[in-house]
Amino acid sequence: MCAGAEGVYAYVTGHGRLLGTTDEVRHVARLLMWMVARRKR
């Protein structure tokens, strides 16, 4: 998690890819599930 201006937080991968803000939890969760499933292939 990375902090931004005015108390905005976002989820960022170890490679620096922005996944979304903490307000977009469902979107971030879906994206993470897709990334894990893709890696398993």
ABEGO torsion letter per residue (X at the ends): XBBBBGGBBBBBBAAGBBAEBAAAAAAAAAAAAAAAAAAAX
